[in-house]
């Protein structure tokens, strides 16, 4: 059993820099930004090559969780390095790590929460799994498949469409709720609520 005092590490996956900010591939950053806002924190540069916010999630008292929300400052395919450095710095057990990422094989806006599993071709997950093994939690945010013959790489590095943006804030809010539910209620209860 993991140490109750250990913080949870929530890693939103994305690419750094303003030119990537609205990309489908950066939805993990969007969820991390909202979680940080809810905790009333500001991201600060960390020596682990990441931006981090430390705080608590949940009602004040023994049931609240210590949380570190992070956005790696490396590119997506190098996310494992910063994630591992943060795990070592904060002494976080692997099963207290949650990666929040875009997922092609799920319809836009739908969520799937799980523990462990493959990377499904996602370079951010591939990098984290190579560094840490696969036994971390994932909050998978559906972005759907590219239209027609558009290459996957082009699709994930494009901004959400105008139609998608109409609902994006709602879906990001729901994904942040799902992360908080995973922290406070455990995986099974969070899955039964959010695995649409």
Buried (B, 14 or more C-beta within 10 A) or exposed (E): EEEEEBBBBBBBBBBBEEEBBBBBBBBBBBBBBBBBEBBEBEBEEBEBBBBBBBBBBBEEEEEBBBBBBBBBBBBBEBBBBBBBBBBEBBEBBBBBBBBBBBBBEBEBBBBBBEBEBEBBEBBBBBBBBEBBEBEBBBBBBBBBBBEEEEEEEEBBBBBBEEEBEEEBEEBBEBBBBBBBBBBBBEBEEBBEBBBE
